[in-house]
């Protein structure tokens, strides 16, 4: 069994002398900003400099630079917001106000004594204008991370500028988010970066807002977030096991949440965090913000959940029908998770884990319209370079414990970015792969290994297995789609099983139906029995006109999907786990924690 015992909580520590040297290096960019100099980095510099009482006159200069990037044109629809980068000529992302003021609000709340009179005047001017930018920016409640950040911003700026109406708006918005979450769950489910941002802002609300009763509610919300994280935590790989609504790391599912899970003592090694909030240069010893947002969950909130293996987790991410939820099965050396609908273009709706190391890539399945199965290629966006996004197909899923029946179907005809249509199944390099009882070796992109149709595929690592039967794989021409097993190089941490719906720009619909089952704790005899049982389990797929009917004899009960593909209509889903706000093995912990806040 994998040990899930929590190590002692960690602290982001820094050497003051080295921190000063790091600020000195960053100062060069404040003096001579480049077109890429970011607004978050400028405010982070000002915050960390103030926290260490480092050159108040240079902090003032940084605030002046930030002010120059603020839209202060009278009548502008983005008045009070910020250019994301120094080289921008307009506001390219309205969330810039939220992210900038998250830092500025903390600077003003805690580190005002370190500001020079000129710096204090500068930040108050910035905040006065930013209040208008924040109040004009309508953030959906479903965007949890930005919404919570805006709530903190409004409370902090309102209290610091003695604008009671603004602070009240922030307080009411925060309470509205809690009520929304009682009914809908966390809409940005499993978002490995956005969870970290949300925890930052909840930590600030819990620690620094003026109303004690709201700090208590924030602590309850922190408990809820950490219960979610604990329930979905796969200790063998130091990461979340669940499907992800937002994730730019196709292979490992890493993100900014690691800043918090490392502090909680859940990671074996200190993570390398993203640099979104920093100027160029080192910053390992600048830790004021991390210390101010840290809230280590009490062991009684998380450890009993993490230690209960195996467990099945069901959670809502929307108040819509039951298909809009996520399910995860978590065991010692294997996990399997699914989402019931598409959420965004950088999501991962089928995720499995094998083995006992964070170095092993995850099993994921998704539809793609271009040749970037590992999310390695970069696409230029308004905010910089991000990994290429996948398609958002029509999706249905039914999960019962350690097995999932999932349907993916898309018709991206005319999509400029679609040079083909594929279902990609990512396979960790460490896993042995079998088609039926025959070990198979991956081919190359030029000479792929064709997998025999109808044979179950087994990915085996130590005592664990992820098995899949491709019950239906149709090309855009309506014919059976070839299934290829490919290695893109021995240096890759993963290989891929690729269903080729169309090798050219698609004209028509491609569809995949896959049935997954996982298990661990298997010796040779148990693995052989598992293979026989899964291979012989009855399954049926029928296509009548546009209606696809799928039935699979699951280990526990029958799994069924009936869907109309062209209309993208889920006619019937059956066999899945019972509903829950945040339920673990059938017990709704989430409702128990937040129900009292739902009616007011």
Beta strands, then each sheet from edge to edge (+ up, - down):
strand 1: 233-234
strand 2: 239-240
strand 3: 311-316
strand 4: 325-330
strand 5: 334-339
strand 6: 350-354
strand 7: 363-368
strand 8: 378-381
strand 9: 384-387
strand 10: 394-400
strand 11: 403-410
strand 12: 421-428
strand 13: 432-435
strand 14: 438-439
strand 15: 449-450
strand 16: 457-461
strand 17: 464-474
strand 18: 482-486
strand 19: 494-502
strand 20: 510-519
strand 21: 539-544
strand 22: 547-553
strand 23: 558-564
strand 24: 569-574
strand 25: 582-584
strand 26: 587-588
sheet 1: 1+ 2-
sheet 2: 15+ 18- 19+ 12- 7+ 6- 5+ 4- 3+ 25- 26+
sheet 3: 8+ 9-
sheet 4: 10+ 11- 20+ 17- 16+ 13- 14+
sheet 5: 21+ 22- 23+ 24-
end
